[in-house]
């Protein structure tokens, strides 16, 4: 199943709106074939593996990171393909949250006499489909907040310079976070201060949708986000400059007027991103965007890179005011991992 998960991760960022899935076929203790879902509309992981194995698949065990589908979509049901190929045992990582499947695939396999074992490496398999699962269950993308700061929680020096707080190795791992995200978001302050591209610089990886929160449409026409990859989505206030909107649209941007005040604003934006096939949204800052998302309660996961340096109280904090009056009122997160990256401490966790 670990191999199946590795296969599934190859498809992250490419399969939307479908989940990333991996499949491994084993017979007599020997690896026969493996496959993964490459992109929406293409063969599913099970079909890729069965095609590679050919007639040798009869009598084999299939390890699948996600429950095989049982309905006719853009491709035929994978449960039927496993049955017809003569697979005798199926090991499933996690249940499919899609209401069209949701246990039906496992029931179909068992009804045809196949042995089925479920829940193997469930947490790892569920992590691969976390965006797909969130959209299936709530209609909203999975939101991952990433921030890089000094040990005293500053994302930039007093003058706004933030290059580079985190190490080269840490900045490289951020590309992995972008690779599995269908959209990457920053605020206009980050655009003006850092002029980011918001693309994924890993060769052969999908290009995330750049999203800029720019209430007054102050994005410079020279900003690299306008030319570095996909056409960015710039979210502005309902009352905005028509002239600025036209100029940004002529420069290649899509402008979305939206009232972003409070939790309702965030929910409207996230629903819009889901309609644009965004399963995972990576928020990269800055402090105002981070605090707004946190106060709205829409962040599912956070990754913080802490550099072993001190900037001081006159630096820019990683998060603006959250309105917390006592420690008991603070936002609580559960630690998932602590790790080291090029000298930085990397904390990852989820909101409890």
N, C-alpha and C positions, 0 to 999 in steps of 0.2 A: 504494500500500500504506500510505503514511502516513495517508491519509484513512480507509482501512479500520481502522487501529489507533485513530484518533480515534473512529470509530464504536463500536468494540468497548469502549473505555473508558467509554462512556455506560452500559453495562450492568453495570459492576463493582459488586458488592454486592447486585445484584438477581437474578442468574441462578442462584445456588447451588441445587442441586448441579451445575448445568451450567456450562461455561466461558463467559466473555464473548467474543463474536465479532462482527466487523464485516465487511461486504461492500460493495464498490463496483463498479458496472458502467460500462464505458467502451466507446464505439463510435465509430470514425473520429476518435479523439482528443478526443471530447466526453464529458463526464460525463453518463451517463443517469440513474442512480439510486443510492441508497445505503440501507443498512439495518443494524440491529444486533439481536442477541438481547436482548429486553427483560426477560424473566423465564422461569423454568422452566415448561414447558408451552405457552408461546406460540410463535409462528412463529420459526424460526431466521433468522439474518442474511441468508442467501441467499434465503430465501422472501420476506422483507421487501423486499429490493432487486428481486427479479423481479416481485413484485406491483406495485411502484411503476413499473417500466419497461414492463410490459405486453408487447404484441407486439413492441415495439422492441428487446427483449432478444436477438432472433435475430441471430446473427452477432457478438455483443458479446464482450468480454473481462471475466471476473469476477476481481476481486482480493479474496481472502478471507484474513483474518488467521490462520485455523485450517483445517486440512484438512477439506473437506466430509464430513459423516457419511455412512456407507454402510449403516447398519442401521436397522431400524424400532424406534423408541422411542415416546415420547409423540407424536412427529411423524414424518412420512415421511422417507426418506433424502434429504438435500440434493443428493447427487451425482446421483441420478436426476432431481431437479427441474431441475438445470442442464442435463442432457442433453436433457430433454424441451422445455426453453425454447429450445433451439437455440444455446446458448452454444458458441463454437468454441474458446475459449482460457481457461484458468484459471491464475491466478497465486496460489500458496499461500505464506503466511508461514511457518508451522511445522507439523510433523507432529502429529497428535492422539495424545496418550499413552494414551488410552482403548484397552484391548486389543480392544474391539469394533470399533474403526476402525483405528488404527495402520497406516496405509499402504493400507488396503483402498479408501478413498475415491479416492485418486489412481490406484490400479490400475484401478478401475472406469471412471473418466473416460478414461484412456488406452485401455482396451479398446474403448471406444465411439468412438474416433477423435479425441478432444479433445486439443489440445496443452496440456501441463501443465508449468509451471515452479515449482519449489519452493525454499524457503529465502530468499525475498526479505524483507529486514528481519527475519531470523529472531530476533535478540535482542530487538527491540521487541515482536514478536508473542509470543515465549515469556514475556516479562515480564508481559504481560496475563493469561496463564493460569497464572502461577507457582503459585497456590494449587491450582487444579484439577490441575495436573501433579503436585504433591507428593502430593496425596491419592491420585491414580491409581497412582502408583509406590510409595508407602510406607504408605498408609492414614492418614497424619498430615497436619495442616494446615501450611501455610507460616507460619513464625514470624518476625515483624518486631519488633525491639526499638527503642523510641524513648525517648530521654532528653534533657532540657534541663538544661544545667549552666553554671556560670561557667567562665571560662578555666582556672581551677585545679581544675576537676572537681568542683564542689560543687553539689548539687541544692537545697540549702536552707541558710539561716543556722543558727547554733547552736541557736536556739530552735525551729527547724522551719519557719519562714516561708519559703515558696518563691514567693510572688506579688509581682511576676512576674519571674522570671529571664529568660525569653525575651521577645522583642518581640511586639507585637500581630500583626505580619505572620507571624511564625513560628507563633504560636498558630492563626492562620487556616489555614496550610498543614497543620497537624496534622488539621484537619477533613477534608482531602483523604485523608489516610492512613486515617482512620476510615471514610471513605465507601467505600473498597474492601475493608474488612475486615469479615468476618461476626461477629467477636467482638473486644472490647477488654478487656484484663486489667490489674488493679492489685492491690496487696496491701492488707491491712486498715490498715496504717500510712498509706497514701495516702488512704484513705477517711476516716480520723479526722482527718488533718491538713488535707486540701484539700476534702473533701466534694464530689468530682466527680460530674457527671451521667453521664459515659461514653456520651453519645449523640452523634449527628452532627447538627450544627446547620446544615448546608447544606440549603437548601430542595429538596424533592423527592428527597432521597437516602434510601437504606435505613437502617434502624436496626440497628446492630450489637448483638450479645448482650453485655451487661456481665458480666464474670467477676471475682469477688473471691476472692482467696485469704485465707481467714479461719479459721485453724486452730481457734480457740477460740470462734468465733461471737460476736465482739465488735462486729459491725456495728450502729450505732445505729439504732433504729427510725425516727429522724428523718432518716436519710441520704437525700440526694437521689437516689442511685442506685436506690432502691426505687420511686421515683415518676416519674423523668424520661423513661422510655422503655419498652423491653421489660423484662419480668420478669428480674431478674438471676439468674445462677447463682452461688451462694456455695459455695465448696469448703472443707470443714472436715475435721478429723481424724476417723477412725473412732469414737473415743471422744469424745463431745461432750455438751453439755448438751441434753437432750431438750426442756427448757422453752424455751431460747433458739431451738432449731430450730423449734419450733411457732410461736413469736412471729414469727420471720422469714418463715415460710411464710404465716402469716396476713396479713403485711404485703405479700405478693405475690412473695416470692423463692422460687426453687427451691434447695433445699439438697442438696449432693452430698457425702456422706462419702467420703473417699478418702485413702489413705496416700500423701502427697506426698514421702516421703523418697527422695532420690537420683534418678538418671536413670529408674529404673523408674516412680517416681511420676509424673514428667513424661510419660513415654510413655503411661501409663494415662490421664492427663487429656487429652492430645492426641488419643488414639484416641476418647475419649468425645466430645470436641468435633467430631471428624470425623463421628461417628455423628449428631450434631446439625446436620449440613450446614455446618460451619465449614470453609471453604477457606483463609482467611487469619486468623491471630490477631495482633493488635497488642498488644504488652506495653508499657504506659506507666509501669511502675515500681511501687514505688520501688526503692531500692538493694538491699534484701534479695531481692525477687522477681527483679530483674535478675541478681544474682550467682547465685541458685539456678538460673535458666534457663541462664546461661552455663556454669556448672560441669557442668550436666547435658548440655551439648552439643546443645541442641535449637534454638538460635537460628540462623536462616538469613541474616538481614539485619539491619543496624542503621542507625539514623539518629540522629545526635547534634547537638543545637543548642547551640552554645557562645556565651554572651553575653559581650561585651567588658567584664567586670567581675571583680574578685577578691573572694572571700569569706574565704579563709583556712583554715588547718588545723583550726579548731574548727567549721567548717561540716560539713554531712552529705555524705559522698562519694557520687558518682553510682553506684558499685558497691561492695558490701561485699567482704570478703575472698574471693579466688579460690584461695588456697593456692599462689600462684606464688612460687617460691623464687629463681629466676634469670630474667633477661631472656629466656633461651633457652626457658624454660617458658611464657612469656606466650602468651595467645591471639592468634592472627594473623588479621588481616582484610585483605582486598584493597580498596583505595580505588576506588570507582566514580565519585564526584563530590565536589567541593568547590563550594559556592555561598554566596551571601550572601542573607540574608533579614531586612530591617528592621534591619540593623546586626549581626545574629548571623552567625556562621560555621556553615554546615550541612555536616556530613560524612555521606556515605552509602557503605556498602560491604557486602561479603558475607564470610562466613568461608571461609578457604581451606583 
